[in-house]
Amino acid sequence: LEDGPQHGYGLLSLVEELGQGQVRIGPASLYDAIQTLRRRGLIRPCDAPDGADRRRRYFRLSTEGHDVLRSEATRLARLVDDLRSAGLVDAATPR
């Protein structure tokens, strides 16, 4: 959702694409995650972007969601750096 509003099926497709086929999530798990993120205030429903299918429910990151995303990305980058330093991840592995 960092790139803008998205609907559930679009998120499902993005997870598979970004996970390079190594991450699969079923629709029920995705919608449970969406509800959890909504309850935590990290995402919010929003209007469909111009030209998009208005029958779908779209979501966007909240301000807090952006902050949590940046914090989590920083945490994971540090973890990868630590794993590289320990020789557990190849230095050529992309960040």
KEZA-730590 format. One record per residue (C-alpha): residue number from 1; z, y, x. Coordinates in nm, 4 decimals. Layout:
N
baba->NUM, zz->Z, yy->Y, xx->X
...
// end
This chain:
95
baba->1, zz->0.0000, yy->0.0000, xx->0.0000
baba->2, zz->0.0075, yy->0.2277, xx->0.3043
baba->3, zz->-0.3632, yy->0.2967, xx->0.2493
baba->4, zz->-0.3206, yy->0.3908, xx->-0.1158
baba->5, zz->-0.2644, yy->0.2485, xx->-0.4628
baba->6, zz->-0.3479, yy->-0.1150, xx->-0.5221
baba->7, zz->-0.3240, yy->-0.3692, xx->-0.8031
baba->8, zz->-0.1672, yy->-0.7132, xx->-0.7792
baba->9, zz->-0.4847, yy->-0.9121, xx->-0.7172
baba->10, zz->-0.5906, yy->-0.6573, xx->-0.4558
baba->11, zz->-0.2568, yy->-0.7056, xx->-0.2804
baba->12, zz->-0.3033, yy->-1.0819, xx->-0.2912
baba->13, zz->-0.6440, yy->-1.0453, xx->-0.1255
baba->14, zz->-0.5047, yy->-0.8066, xx->0.1385
baba->15, zz->-0.2239, yy->-1.0474, xx->0.2302
baba->16, zz->-0.4765, yy->-1.3248, xx->0.2867
baba->17, zz->-0.7089, yy->-1.0958, xx->0.4841
baba->18, zz->-0.4379, yy->-0.9441, xx->0.7036
baba->19, zz->-0.2777, yy->-1.2842, xx->0.7522
baba->20, zz->-0.6128, yy->-1.4126, xx->0.8818
baba->21, zz->-0.5879, yy->-1.7189, xx->0.6620
baba->22, zz->-0.2454, yy->-1.8118, xx->0.8019
baba->23, zz->-0.0536, yy->-1.6484, xx->0.5177
baba->24, zz->-0.0983, yy->-1.7585, xx->0.1606
baba->25, zz->0.0980, yy->-1.6339, xx->-0.1332
baba->26, zz->0.0700, yy->-1.7500, xx->-0.4895
baba->27, zz->0.0449, yy->-1.5139, xx->-0.7855
baba->28, zz->0.3977, yy->-1.5938, xx->-0.9077
baba->29, zz->0.5487, yy->-1.5181, xx->-0.5660
baba->30, zz->0.3471, yy->-1.1978, xx->-0.5403
baba->31, zz->0.4573, yy->-1.0695, xx->-0.8794
baba->32, zz->0.8198, yy->-1.1610, xx->-0.8034
baba->33, zz->0.7891, yy->-0.9594, xx->-0.4800
baba->34, zz->0.6355, yy->-0.6659, xx->-0.6687
baba->35, zz->0.9269, yy->-0.6669, xx->-0.9139
baba->36, zz->1.1792, yy->-0.6817, xx->-0.6279
baba->37, zz->1.0093, yy->-0.3900, xx->-0.4485
baba->38, zz->1.0090, yy->-0.1911, xx->-0.7737
baba->39, zz->1.3795, yy->-0.2585, xx->-0.8347
baba->40, zz->1.4567, yy->-0.1461, xx->-0.4786
baba->41, zz->1.2565, yy->0.1724, xx->-0.5343
baba->42, zz->1.0096, yy->0.0957, xx->-0.2557
baba->43, zz->0.7004, yy->0.0941, xx->-0.4774
baba->44, zz->0.6200, yy->0.2690, xx->-0.8027
baba->45, zz->0.3608, yy->0.2150, xx->-1.0739
baba->46, zz->0.0841, yy->0.4733, xx->-1.0665
baba->47, zz->-0.2408, yy->0.5604, xx->-1.2382
baba->48, zz->-0.5563, yy->0.3769, xx->-1.1386
baba->49, zz->-0.7610, yy->0.5614, xx->-0.8758
baba->50, zz->-1.0840, yy->0.7252, xx->-0.9910
baba->51, zz->-1.3493, yy->0.4658, xx->-1.0647
baba->52, zz->-1.0997, yy->0.1775, xx->-1.0609
baba->53, zz->-1.0364, yy->-0.0752, xx->-1.3359
baba->54, zz->-0.7843, yy->0.1029, xx->-1.5584
baba->55, zz->-0.6833, yy->-0.2249, xx->-1.7261
baba->56, zz->-0.5001, yy->-0.3280, xx->-1.4093
baba->57, zz->-0.1509, yy->-0.2133, xx->-1.3112
baba->58, zz->-0.1536, yy->-0.0168, xx->-0.9874
baba->59, zz->0.1325, yy->0.0492, xx->-0.7480
baba->60, zz->0.1947, yy->0.2905, xx->-0.4632
baba->61, zz->0.4603, yy->0.3228, xx->-0.1955
baba->62, zz->0.7464, yy->0.5555, xx->-0.2749
baba->63, zz->0.8777, yy->0.7965, xx->-0.0119
baba->64, zz->1.1541, yy->0.5484, xx->0.0635
baba->65, zz->0.8938, yy->0.2714, xx->0.0776
baba->66, zz->0.7009, yy->0.4624, xx->0.3471
baba->67, zz->1.0227, yy->0.5066, xx->0.5461
baba->68, zz->1.1135, yy->0.1378, xx->0.5185
baba->69, zz->0.7592, yy->0.0353, xx->0.6159
baba->70, zz->0.7682, yy->0.2500, xx->0.9317
baba->71, zz->1.1149, yy->0.1241, xx->1.0224
baba->72, zz->1.0144, yy->-0.2398, xx->0.9732
baba->73, zz->0.6937, yy->-0.1940, xx->1.1739
baba->74, zz->0.8966, yy->-0.0448, xx->1.4607
baba->75, zz->1.1460, yy->-0.3320, xx->1.4432
baba->76, zz->0.8686, yy->-0.5919, xx->1.4556
baba->77, zz->0.6923, yy->-0.4154, xx->1.7459
baba->78, zz->1.0190, yy->-0.4227, xx->1.9435
baba->79, zz->1.0614, yy->-0.7910, xx->1.8626
baba->80, zz->0.7114, yy->-0.8672, xx->1.9927
baba->81, zz->0.7835, yy->-0.6640, xx->2.3082
baba->82, zz->1.1038, yy->-0.8648, xx->2.3615
baba->83, zz->0.9146, yy->-1.1917, xx->2.3105
baba->84, zz->0.6517, yy->-1.0806, xx->2.5633
baba->85, zz->0.9232, yy->-0.9916, xx->2.8146
baba->86, zz->1.0739, yy->-1.3364, xx->2.7677
baba->87, zz->0.7327, yy->-1.4968, xx->2.8227
baba->88, zz->0.7280, yy->-1.6405, xx->2.4717
baba->89, zz->0.4226, yy->-1.4431, xx->2.3600
baba->90, zz->0.1099, yy->-1.4067, xx->2.5712
baba->91, zz->0.0703, yy->-1.0516, xx->2.7034
baba->92, zz->-0.2902, yy->-1.0566, xx->2.5782
baba->93, zz->-0.1770, yy->-1.1077, xx->2.2193
baba->94, zz->-0.2737, yy->-0.7934, xx->2.0261
baba->95, zz->0.0009, yy->-0.5689, xx->1.8992
// end
